[in-house]
Amino acid sequence: MKKYLCFLSALLLLPAFAKAAEPLKLGVLNDLSGVYADYQGRGSVIAAEMAAEEYGGSVMGRKIVIIAGDHQNKPDIGLAIARRWFDTEGVDAVLDVPNSAIALAVADLAREKNKVFIGSGAGTALLTGAKCSPNTIHWTFDTWEVGHALGRAVVAEGGKRWFFLTADYTFGYDLETSMTEAVRAAGGEVMGSVRHPLGTSDFSSYLLNAQDSGADVLGLANAGGDTATAIKEAQEFGLTQKMKMAGPIVNINIIEAIGLPSAQGLLAVTPFYWDMTPATRAFAQRFSARHPQHIMPNDMQAGVYAATLAYLKAVAARAGDSSDGRAVVAEMKKKPAEDPLFGESVIRADGRVMHPVYLMATKTPAESHGNWDFFKLVTTVPADQAFRPLADGHCPLVP
């Protein structure tokens, strides 16, 4: 009888052991082939892989598997990949997701399927506002933060009259709205705006509109290759001799693409720069050695690394159980996340990760000590000043 009971107990435990043996799958969903490929792309996948390896490669006996998907900046394709991952491929969490329309769709799907979505490349502040979800964490930056921080800084430097060059999708609209609010609140005015398609190769007609507007600041409410192309063409057009260039999503990849001489006078706000501390430099060297193009990591790729570590720790705290996405996100919110790149970061009730933001200025060529040495610190903006106040987001999760 005793042997029979032992045998029966073993049979009952088999499903639990089988579940524990299943891999823990994380999907990095971004642009692997288009205008943002150098800005997230393979680099975000590498960042997630590095976090998984540095965590030890497994969680409570479950091997960590990182997979990647190319959403091609098309919401239908991005949503289809995420749905397939959740429904048939056993993916527990989706990370990164630049392109706000796709990010919002994936956030809705994660909530429906009770999975986890952690945005790093995603920009829209709706993810922690009216569209917040108990299944979503927003890690690196958002349009409210970068727009307000940069708008205030440029008006303070004398840039009072603005004209916006805006990417024609949710992310661009959010950036323009945030900068407009900050500019007007600081005493500036908006002279006009134009919208351009994603992946525009010729900005000449838009730049003519900007020149004729009477503005003294060109606000670049776009990102990635669009920002780089716009800055280069503005230089060639002679517009930068008449107008300041304000790009809230200016990062090291854009400076590398256009060259440091062309980037003079640019200000950027970022929560991470690779050359700030010994820990960030060590991470950057490991990242660069693995990247096919040997580039340095930007803030969004660093965010994927930090988000992956935080997610793995939360699953471990739940004894390896990732089946309940809401419970995993709730675990992540219980105490501050901690990693070598962002330090200690509180995750608020609305899913917003709170960390300091740094106002950076581009170096002159004489100040730069070599490749990727592009920024110098102007000032540090504390987390509670950098991000939208909790009550102002109107997130349904906030009491």
C-alpha positions in Angstrom: 0.0 0.0 0.0 2.8 2.4 0.9 4.5 1.7 -2.4 1.2 2.4 -4.2 0.8 5.7 -2.5 4.3 6.8 -3.3 3.7 5.8 -6.9 0.5 7.7 -7.0 2.1 10.8 -5.4 4.9 10.7 -8.1 2.2 10.6 -10.8 0.5 13.6 -9.4 3.7 15.5 -9.3 4.6 14.8 -12.9 2.7 17.7 -14.4 4.4 20.1 -12.0 7.8 18.7 -12.9 7.0 18.9 -16.6 5.9 22.5 -16.2 9.1 23.3 -14.4 11.1 21.8 -17.2 9.5 24.0 -19.9 11.8 26.8 -21.1 11.0 30.3 -20.0 10.6 32.2 -23.3 11.0 35.9 -23.8 10.3 37.5 -27.2 12.1 40.7 -28.3 9.8 42.3 -30.9 11.1 45.2 -32.9 12.3 46.5 -36.3 15.1 44.2 -37.5 15.2 45.4 -41.1 13.8 48.9 -41.4 14.4 52.5 -40.3 14.9 51.6 -36.6 17.0 48.5 -37.1 20.2 50.1 -35.8 18.4 51.8 -32.9 16.9 48.6 -31.4 17.0 45.7 -33.8 19.6 43.1 -33.2 21.1 45.1 -30.4 18.0 44.7 -28.2 18.1 41.0 -28.8 21.8 40.9 -27.7 20.9 42.9 -24.6 18.2 40.4 -23.6 20.6 37.5 -24.3 23.3 39.1 -22.1 20.9 39.6 -19.2 19.7 35.9 -19.5 23.3 34.6 -19.5 24.4 36.9 -16.7 21.5 35.7 -14.6 22.7 32.2 -15.0 20.8 30.9 -18.1 17.9 29.4 -16.2 15.2 30.2 -13.6 14.4 27.5 -11.1 15.5 24.8 -13.5 13.8 26.4 -16.5 16.1 27.3 -19.4 15.8 30.9 -20.5 15.2 31.2 -24.2 15.3 34.5 -26.1 13.6 34.7 -29.5 13.2 37.7 -31.9 10.6 39.0 -34.3 10.6 41.7 -37.0 7.4 43.7 -36.8 8.5 45.8 -39.9 6.8 48.8 -38.3 3.4 47.4 -39.4 0.8 46.9 -36.6 -0.9 43.9 -38.2 2.5 42.1 -38.6 3.6 43.0 -35.0 0.3 41.9 -33.5 0.3 38.7 -35.5 3.8 37.8 -34.3 2.9 38.5 -30.7 -0.4 36.5 -30.9 1.5 33.5 -32.4 4.1 33.7 -29.7 1.5 33.7 -26.9 -0.9 31.2 -28.5 1.4 28.5 -30.0 5.1 29.1 -29.1 4.9 29.4 -25.3 6.3 32.9 -25.0 5.7 34.4 -21.5 6.8 38.0 -22.1 7.3 40.4 -25.0 10.0 43.1 -24.7 11.1 46.3 -26.5 8.5 47.1 -29.3 9.4 50.4 -30.8 6.5 51.9 -32.7 3.7 53.1 -30.4 0.8 51.8 -32.4 2.3 48.3 -32.2 3.2 48.7 -28.6 -0.4 49.6 -27.7 -1.8 46.6 -29.6 0.7 44.2 -27.9 -0.2 45.7 -24.5 -3.9 45.0 -25.1 -3.1 41.4 -26.3 -0.9 40.7 -23.3 -3.7 41.8 -21.0 -6.2 39.6 -22.9 -3.8 36.6 -22.7 -2.6 37.4 -19.2 1.0 37.6 -20.4 3.7 40.3 -19.8 4.7 43.2 -22.0 7.7 45.4 -21.1 8.2 48.3 -23.4 11.7 49.7 -23.8 11.7 51.1 -27.3 8.0 51.9 -27.0 7.5 55.7 -26.5 3.9 56.5 -26.1 3.0 57.7 -22.6 -0.5 56.2 -23.0 1.0 52.9 -21.8 1.1 54.3 -18.3 -1.9 56.7 -18.8 -5.4 55.9 -20.1 -4.2 52.7 -21.7 -2.3 51.4 -18.7 -2.6 47.7 -17.9 -1.8 45.3 -15.0 0.3 43.3 -17.5 2.5 46.1 -18.8 5.7 47.8 -17.6 7.1 50.8 -19.3 10.9 50.9 -18.8 13.1 53.4 -20.5 11.5 56.6 -21.7 8.2 58.0 -22.8 7.0 60.9 -24.9 5.8 62.9 -22.0 9.2 62.7 -20.3 11.4 63.6 -23.3 9.1 66.2 -24.7 8.6 68.1 -21.5 12.2 67.9 -20.4 13.6 69.1 -23.7 11.0 71.7 -24.4 11.6 73.4 -21.0 15.4 73.3 -21.5 15.4 74.8 -25.0 13.0 77.6 -24.1 15.2 78.4 -21.1 18.1 78.7 -23.6 16.2 81.3 -25.6 14.4 79.1 -28.2 10.9 80.7 -28.0 9.3 80.1 -31.4 8.9 76.5 -32.5 8.0 74.6 -35.7 7.5 70.8 -35.5 8.6 68.1 -38.0 6.4 65.2 -36.9 6.4 61.5 -37.8 2.8 60.7 -38.9 1.9 58.1 -36.3 1.1 57.9 -32.6 4.6 58.2 -31.4 5.2 61.4 -33.4 1.9 63.0 -32.3 2.7 62.2 -28.6 6.1 63.9 -28.9 4.7 67.0 -30.6 2.0 67.3 -27.9 4.4 66.9 -25.1 6.9 69.5 -26.5 4.0 71.9 -27.3 2.8 71.7 -23.7 6.2 72.4 -22.3 7.0 75.2 -24.7 3.8 77.0 -24.1 4.1 76.5 -20.3 7.6 78.0 -20.4 6.4 81.1 -22.3 7.2 80.0 -25.9 4.9 79.6 -28.9 4.3 77.1 -31.7 4.4 78.6 -35.2 3.2 75.5 -37.0 4.0 71.8 -37.9 4.1 69.3 -40.7 3.7 65.5 -40.7 5.9 63.2 -42.6 5.6 59.4 -43.4 7.9 56.9 -41.5 11.1 56.4 -43.5 11.1 59.7 -45.4 14.2 60.1 -47.6 13.6 63.7 -48.7 12.6 66.4 -46.2 13.2 69.4 -48.4 9.6 70.4 -48.8 9.0 70.1 -45.0 12.1 72.1 -44.3 10.9 74.9 -46.6 7.8 75.1 -44.5 9.8 75.3 -41.4 12.0 78.0 -42.8 9.0 80.1 -43.9 7.3 79.8 -40.5 9.3 82.4 -38.7 10.3 79.9 -36.0 13.7 79.8 -34.4 13.6 76.2 -33.2 12.9 73.1 -35.3 11.4 70.4 -33.0 12.0 66.9 -34.4 9.1 64.9 -33.3 10.4 61.7 -34.8 13.1 59.1 -34.2 15.8 56.8 -35.7 16.6 57.2 -39.3 14.1 59.9 -39.8 15.7 62.2 -37.2 19.2 61.5 -38.7 18.0 62.3 -42.2 16.2 65.4 -41.1 19.3 66.8 -39.3 21.6 66.0 -42.2 19.3 67.7 -44.7 18.7 70.7 -42.4 22.5 71.1 -42.3 22.8 70.9 -46.1 19.8 73.3 -46.5 21.5 75.9 -44.3 18.6 75.8 -41.9 20.8 75.1 -38.8 22.3 78.6 -39.3 18.9 80.1 -38.7 17.2 77.7 -36.3 18.1 75.6 -33.3 17.6 71.8 -33.6 15.8 70.2 -30.8 15.5 66.4 -31.0 14.0 64.6 -28.0 15.0 61.2 -29.4 18.6 62.0 -30.3 20.8 59.2 -29.2 24.3 57.9 -30.0 23.2 56.1 -33.1 21.9 59.3 -34.7 25.2 61.1 -33.8 27.2 58.3 -35.3 25.1 58.4 -38.5 25.4 62.1 -39.1 28.8 62.7 -37.7 29.7 64.7 -34.6 30.5 67.9 -36.6 26.9 68.0 -38.0 25.5 67.4 -34.5 26.8 70.6 -32.9 24.3 72.4 -30.7 22.1 69.4 -30.2 20.6 68.7 -26.7 19.3 65.3 -25.8 17.6 63.7 -22.7 18.4 60.1 -21.9 18.3 57.8 -18.8 21.4 56.0 -19.9 24.7 56.8 -21.6 27.3 54.1 -22.1 30.3 56.2 -20.8 28.9 57.4 -17.4 30.2 54.8 -14.9 32.6 51.9 -14.7 29.5 49.5 -14.8 28.0 51.1 -17.9 31.4 51.1 -19.7 31.9 47.4 -18.8 28.5 46.5 -20.1 29.1 48.6 -23.3 32.3 46.8 -24.1 30.7 43.4 -23.7 27.8 44.5 -25.8 30.0 46.0 -28.6 32.1 42.8 -28.8 29.0 40.8 -29.5 27.2 43.2 -31.9 27.8 42.5 -35.6 28.5 46.2 -36.2 30.4 46.6 -32.9 28.3 49.6 -31.9 27.8 50.9 -28.4 24.4 50.3 -26.7 21.9 53.1 -26.5 19.3 53.7 -23.7 16.6 51.5 -25.3 18.9 48.5 -25.6 20.1 49.1 -22.0 16.4 49.2 -21.0 15.9 45.7 -22.5 18.8 44.4 -20.5 17.5 45.9 -17.3 13.9 44.8 -18.0 15.0 41.2 -18.7 16.8 41.0 -15.4 13.9 42.4 -13.5 11.4 40.0 -15.1 13.7 37.0 -14.4 14.0 38.0 -10.7 10.2 38.3 -10.4 9.7 34.8 -12.0 12.3 33.4 -9.6 10.4 35.0 -6.7 7.4 33.1 -7.8 9.3 29.8 -7.7 9.7 29.8 -11.5 6.0 30.2 -12.2 5.4 32.6 -15.2 1.9 31.4 -16.0 0.1 34.4 -14.5 1.3 37.5 -16.1 -0.5 39.9 -13.8 1.0 38.2 -10.8 4.5 38.5 -12.3 4.0 42.2 -13.0 2.7 42.7 -9.4 5.8 40.9 -8.1 8.0 43.4 -10.1 6.2 46.3 -8.5 6.7 45.0 -4.9 10.2 46.4 -4.5 12.6 48.5 -6.6 14.4 46.9 -9.5 18.2 47.0 -9.3 20.7 46.6 -12.1 24.2 47.9 -13.0 22.9 50.3 -15.7 20.0 52.1 -14.1 20.7 51.5 -10.5 17.7 51.3 -8.2 14.4 51.9 -10.1 10.9 52.0 -8.5 8.1 50.6 -10.6 4.9 52.7 -10.0 1.4 51.4 -9.8 0.8 52.6 -13.4 3.7 50.5 -14.6 6.1 53.5 -15.1 9.7 52.7 -14.1 11.1 55.7 -12.3 14.8 56.5 -12.8 16.8 59.7 -13.2 17.1 61.3 -16.7 20.2 63.2 -17.9 20.3 66.3 -20.0 23.2 65.8 -22.4 24.9 68.1 -24.9 26.9 66.9 -27.9 30.6 67.3 -27.6 32.7 69.3 -30.0 35.0 67.2 -32.2 37.9 68.6 -30.1 36.3 67.4 -26.9 35.7 63.8 -28.1 38.2 61.2 -27.3 37.3 58.7 -29.9 34.5 56.6 -31.5 31.1 56.9 -29.7 32.4 59.6 -27.3 29.6 62.0 -28.2 27.9 63.4 -25.0 28.7 65.4 -22.0 26.5 65.7 -18.9 24.7 69.1 -18.5 22.4 68.2 -15.6 20.6 65.4 -13.9 16.8 65.5 -13.7 15.5 63.5 -10.7 12.9 60.8 -11.5 10.0 62.6 -9.7 10.7 65.6 -11.9 11.4 63.8 -15.1 8.2 61.7 -15.5 4.6 62.7 -15.5 3.0 62.9 -12.0 1.1 59.7 -11.2 -2.2 61.5 -10.8 -2.0 63.3 -14.1 -1.9 60.1 -16.2 -5.4 59.0 -15.4 -4.4 55.4 -15.3 -7.3 53.2 -14.1 -5.0 51.2 -11.9 -4.2 54.2 -9.7 -6.6 54.7 -6.8 
